C-alpha cells in the first residue's frame, strides 16, 4: 500500500515555472496572430480603398480624355442648325414635349441640355422611343446623354409612367443668335 506520493520540491517548482513559461509563450503567440490578422484586415481595407480610387481615376486616363477632346472638337465642326432642329422636332411629332436648360456659351457655339418627354406613354410606345433616339443620333451636333424609363406593375400588367430622352445639343453661333440664347 502506498502511503503517499513522493516528489521533489525543486522538480515541482521547475515544472510550475515551465508550465507558466509555456502558457506565456502561447499567450504571446496568440496575441501576435491576432495583431497580424488585424494588420492584414487593415491592409486589405486600404488595398480595396486604393483600388476604388484607381478605378475612379481610370475615367480620366489619357485615352479617355483624348476621346473626349475629339468629341469636343467634332462638336465644333458638326453643330446643329435651327433648320435641322426644326426638322428633328417635325420628325418626332406631337407626342413629345421639349424642355431646355440654359446653354453654356462658347466663342462660336453653345452647348444646351434638352429633355424630351413622351406624352402619355404606354408600353406599346417602345418603337416611338427607339425611333426618337435613332433620329437624335443621326443629327450632327446632338448627343444622346440618357434615356430614362419609369414603369410600374408586373409582367402581366405593366404600365409606363414616364419616358425621357436627355440630349446635349451644340448650337452654332448663328442658330444661337436666332434662338435668342
Rosetta blueprint (number, residue, H / E / L):
1 X L
2 X L
3 X L
4 X L
5 X L
6 X L
7 X L
8 X L
9 X H
10 X H
11 X H
12 X H
13 X H
14 X H
15 X H
16 X H
17 X H
18 X H
19 X H
20 X H
21 X H
22 X H
23 X H
24 X H
25 X H
26 X H
27 X H
28 X H
29 X H
30 X H
31 X H
32 X H
33 X H
34 X H
35 X H
36 X H
37 X H
38 X H
39 X H
40 X H
41 X H
42 X H
43 X H
44 X H
45 X H
46 X H
47 X H
48 X H
49 X H
50 X H
51 X H
52 X H
53 X H
54 X H
55 X H
56 X H
57 X H
58 X H
59 X H
60 X H
61 X L
62 X H
63 X H
64 X H
65 X H
66 X H
67 X H
68 X H
69 X H
70 X H
71 X H
72 X H
73 X H
74 X H
75 X H
76 X H
77 X H
78 X L
79 X L
80 X E
81 X L
82 X H
83 X H
84 X H
85 X H
86 X H
87 X H
88 X H
89 X H
90 X H
91 X H
92 X H
93 X L
94 X L
95 X L
96 X E
97 X E
98 X E
99 X E
100 X E
101 X L
102 X L
103 X L
104 X E
105 X E
106 X L
107 X L
108 X L
109 X E
110 X E
111 X E
112 X E
113 X E
114 X E
115 X E
116 X E
117 X E
118 X E
119 X L
120 X L
121 X L
122 X L
123 X H
124 X H
125 X H
126 X H
127 X H
128 X H
129 X H
130 X H
131 X H
132 X H
133 X H
134 X H
135 X H
136 X H
137 X H
138 X H
139 X L
140 X L
141 X L
142 X E
143 X E
144 X E
145 X E
146 X E
147 X E
148 X E
149 X E
150 X E
151 X E
152 X E
153 X E
154 X L
155 X L
156 X L
157 X L
158 X E
159 X E
160 X E
161 X E
162 X E
163 X E
164 X E
165 X E
166 X E
167 X E
168 X E
169 X E
170 X E
171 X E
172 X E
173 X H
174 X H
175 X H
176 X H
177 X H
178 X H
179 X H
180 X L
181 X L
